[in-house]
């Protein structure tokens, strides 16, 4: 497939590498220009592009920018045809992106993104730590394979998202429509907890929206107790501990 990736943070860079290594024609762009994209990102055949070129004539566009930056890139999508699948990987963290009143008042994050872009999205790769995505993908059928949720209003778009998640080394879980995608957002049991397919399904069912602000506060308190940069295993355990 022809895939555009907007954003070269840890998630965008890893997806660029994985998807191009899988044989897709990948164009990647960031806010600083194609000349700033490093050779490691392009190692498996992806090519650096302007943001306009990265969304032009693509089957899939992966939007991997900070949540609060989404309105700034919305104009890129005005000419993107409806059949192009747009996948959003972002998460809302008010202490990083600034408070967004609509989301704070209860609007589902993915529906806010849809509103900003003027088109539906697929929500995928948002419930995984960047290091997990980079290092723990394994072939289908491998025992202990980690699962990731994929939500979308379109069955076909969700199918495309799930297929790409599978290609990046993780079991895709059909998480339903965007109205329920809050179940895979930060501070829920399925968020960055490295669960298998069955356990992830149960985690989504157990999610409680009312608890997420309290869990966020607890996470920040516990994170502040680390005296050095936590390891991946410590971060996963920290996320899991919020739900015991």
N, C-alpha and C positions, 0 to 999 in steps of 0.2 A: 504493500500500500504506500501511497504518498502521504507522508506524515509531517506536519509542522509542529515544532515545539517552541513555545514562547516562554523563555525563562531559563537561566543557566545556574540556578541555585542547586543545592544537593540533589533534590528530586528530579528537576528538569535535566540536569547533566546525566544522572544515572539512567533515566529513561531514554535520552538521546543515544547513549552508548548501547544499551540493551536492544533497543528497537532497530538501530542500524546494524548491530551485530547479527540480528535475526533476519537480515535481508531486506528490510524496508528502506525506501527512499526517504531519508529524513533530512529536513531543513531545520536548523535551530537558530533562534534569534534571541537577543537580549536588549536591554534599554541603552546599552553603551555602543552598539555597533558591531558588525560581523568581525572586524579586525581584532576585537578584544576576546574572541572565543578561542580557547586554547586548544592545542593539538590533541591533548588527551581526550577532550570531549568529542573530537572528530575522528578518533583513532579507527573506528570500524566503518568509516565511509560516509558518515553524516557530513553535510556541508553547511558552513556558516552563511547566514542570510540576513537581510533586513527583516524587520517585523512584517512589513507588507508582503514581502516575498514568501515568508514562512506560512502565511495563511492563504496564499493564492493557489488555486487549483489543487487543493489537498482533499484526500479522503477523510482524514482525521487531523484535528488540531488539538494538541495538548497544551492547556493553559496552566502554567506552573509558576505563577507570580504570587507575591504576598496578597492575602485577602483584601487588604485595604487599598491595593493598587489596581484592583480590577476595574473601577470606573475609568481609570486613566488609559486603559487599553481597549475599552469597549468599542471605540471608533474603528478599530481594526476589523471588526466583525460585521460591519454594516453591509459589505459586499460579499460576504461569505455565504454561499448558497445553503438552503435549508438541509440539503442532503449531506452536507459535511458534518461529521460527528465531532462535537466539541467536548473535550474531557477536561474537567476542572479538578485540580489536585489540592486546592487551597484549604486552609482552616482559619477560623476566626479566633484570634487571641487579642483581646482589647488592649492588653499592656504592650503589645507590639505594633498593632495596626492603628490603634486609636479606637475609641468607642464608636459603634455604629448603632444609632438609635433604633432603627427598625429591627435589627437582630436582637438587641438587648430587650426589645419589647415583645419578642417571641417569634419573629419571622424566621423560618428555617433558612439556614445559611445558603444552601444550594438554590433555594427559590429567590433569595436576594441576588445571587450571582446571575441567575436567569433573567431577573428584572433589569440588572445593569447592562447585560449584553443584548437584551432584546431577543433572546432565543433560548431554548432549553439546552441543558448540558447533561453530560454524564458525570457522576461523581465517582472517582476512582483514584487509587493510590494516595488517598489522603489519610488513611488509617494505618500507615506504616512509617516507622522511623527510617530516615534516609540510609542509615547504616544497615538496617535490616534489608531494605530494598537492594542495596548494593551487594551484600555479601551472602544472603540466605536464600536466594532463589535457587530452586532445584527442578529437575525434570519432572513432568507429570508422572504420577504413580510412585514417587519416592516417599517412603514412610516418613511421617512427621512433617509433611509439606505444610507450610503456613498458608492460611487462607486470607483473602482480602475481599471486602464487600464492594459491590458495584451497584449504584442506583441510577435510574433514569426513567423518564416518563415514556419514552419510546422503547418498545420491546426490541426493535432492530438495533437501535443505538446502544442499548444495554448489552445486547449480544456482542456487538463489536468491542465494547469496553471489556467485557469478560474475556473475550478471545485474546486481547492484547495483554491483560493481566496474566493470563495463563502463559503467554509467550515470555513474560518477564520472570517466570519461575514460581508463581504462586497460584494456589487453587482459587478461582473466582467464585464468590458467593453472590447469587442473585438477591440483592437487598431491596428490590421493589422500586417503587416510584419515589420521586424527589421529596414528596411530602413526608416520607418516612426516613429520609437520609440523615436526619438529626441523630439517628441511632448509631451512626458511624463517625460522628463528629467528636472533637476532643472531650475527654473526661467521661466517656461512656465505656462500658465493659469491653467493647470490641475495638477500642481505639488503641493502636500500638501495643497490643498485648500478645502478639505472636501466637494466635490460636489456630488450631486445625479447623477443618470445614464444619464438623458437627458442633464443636465448642463455640465457634464464631456465630453459628446460627442461634445457639442458646443465648449467647451474649447480647446479640441484637434484640432478642425478645425480652431480655431482662433490663434493657436500658430504661432509664427514668430521667426525663428532661428536667424535672424539678431539682434533681440532685447535682446537675452539672456545675452550677456556680459554686456550690459547697465543695465539690471535688476539685475544682480549679484552685480554690483557696488552700485546700489541704495539700495539693500537689506543690504549689509554690512554697508553702511552709516546709515541706519535706525536702524539696529540692535545695532550699537554702541551708539545710543541715549538712550537705556534702561539703567536705573540706578540700576536695579536688574534683576535677572533671569526672562525672560518673561514667562508667563503662556502659556499653550497650545492654549488657545483662542487668545492670543496676537500674537502668532506665525502664526496661521492660518490667522488672519486678516492682518498681515504683508505681507504674501504671496499673499493674494487676492489684497492688495492695489497696488501691482506692475502693475496691469493690468487694472486699472481704468483710 
